[in-house]
Amino acid sequence: MTRFKDLSKLTKNEIDQKIDEIRMDIIKARVTAGKGGKVKIREIKKTLANLLMLKSKNKQTNNQNSKQIIKKS
């Protein structure tokens, strides 16, 4: 599992690429799930949730910044 601190340093494009990569990892883990597969899937899902949260947080900050720019104009 990737640490949140490391994920927060990624750029917007890197976050999108990582999300696609992790979604594929989930599919692969489900296919090969054995006794310990569920733990791995859970960790992958947590990482995916963190990335999606970062993506939405970045989107909110961009919206707020654009609103501030419009108000200043």
C-alpha positions, 0 to 999 in steps of 0.5 A: 500500500502506498502512503498518503504522504507519497500520493499527495506529492503526485501531479494531476496527470500522475494521479489519473494514471495511478488510478487507472493502474490501481483499477487494473490491479484490483481486477487482477487481484480478484481473478487470482484471489486465494486465501490471502487475496482479500487482504491485498484487495482491501489494501488496493481499494484503500489506495484507490480511495485515497487517490480519488479523494486527492483528485476531488480535493484538487478539483475543489481547490481549482474551483475555489481558485478560479472563483477567487480570480473571477471575483478579483477581475 
